[in-house]
């Protein structure tokens, strides 16, 4: 398996990123504890709609604390106060994927791009 990592190349002041995501995995606290590293990175959350299509509903970056603890926190229905978010996690099949990064600046650039692409006008 290829390491899920964010890489960057620069040319004439322009940055070009390659995002090698982890495979999509079902949200499960034991899977997260076992397979997700406690390192900085970006993650995405999806739910499966009524037509078995995956719908991205969240993307975020993590610096301090790492991906493992953040994914556990945002997918634990006992800790979530937002009823819509809790309903998704309890009543839909949800998935996650992540990519590792050692650069806060690069993660911020990529997250800005993803936010504009996936959720235009909402940041």
N, C-alpha and C positions, 0 to 999 in steps of 0.2 A: 504494500500500500504506500502511495506517495504521501509524504508529510504535508498536511494542510497548511500552507504557508503563503504569505503575501510577499511578492518580490517586486523590486522597482528598478527600472533602467531609466537613465536620463540621456537626453540628446538635445543640445542647443537650448538648454533651459527648460525643456519640456520633460515631464515625468510620465512614464508608461508603466502601469502596474499589471501584474499577473496575479490573479486570485485563484489559488488551488484549494478549493473547499474540501472539507472532510465529507465523507458520504452522509447523506441524510439518514438520521436515526430517529426512532420513535422516542418521544419524551418519556423518560422513566428515570426515577432518581438513582436506581442502581446502575443503569447504563451510563448516566452522567458521571457518577462517582468513579466507575471503573475505566471509562474510555476518554473522558475529557481532561486535558492537562490543566494544571493550575498555573496557566501562563496568560499573558496579555494577548488580546485578539478581538476579532469581530465575530458576531454570531447572528443567525437569522432563525426566526421561529415561523412555522407554517401550521395550518390546520387543513384537514381534509374536508372538502365541502360535500354536499349531498350527491354530487356527480363523480366523487372520488378524485377530484382535482385538488392539487395542493395550492393553497392560498397563503402567500406571505403576509403575516400580520405584524411582524416586529423585526427590526434590525438595530443593533447597537454595538458599541465598542466597550471593551473592558481593559483597564490598565492595572490598577491596584486590586489585589484580591484574586484576579485570574478568572478564566472562563468557567472552570468547574464550579466555584462557589456562586458566581453570578447566575449561571444557568440553573443551578439548584434553587436559588432564591426566586427567580422569576417564573419558575414552573411549579413551585410548591403551593398548592391550593390552600393550605392552611395559613400561609403568610400573605397571600394576595387579598387586598381590600377592594379592588375594582371588580364589581360584580360581572361586568361583560367579559373581562379577562378570565376571571375564575370560571365562568360558564363555558368559555371556549375550551379551557384545559380539562374541565370535568366531563363535557358532553361531546367533544370532538376528538378524533385521533389527531394528535399533534406531533410534529417533527422538528428537529433542529439540525443545524450544521454550523461549522465554525471554520475560521482560518486564523492562524497564529501570526503575530507581528511583534517585532522588537522596537518599532518606532511609533511613538504616539502621534507624531506629525503625519506619517503615512496613513495611519488608521483614520485620522481626522479627515484627510483628503478623500479617502475611499468612502468613508461614511457620508460625507457631504454629497458625493456623487450618487451613492445608493439612495440617499434620502430624496434627492431631486428626481431620480429615475423612478423609484418605486412609489413615493408618496409626494408628488409635486405640490408645492405651495403649502406644505404642512409643517415645515421646520421653523 
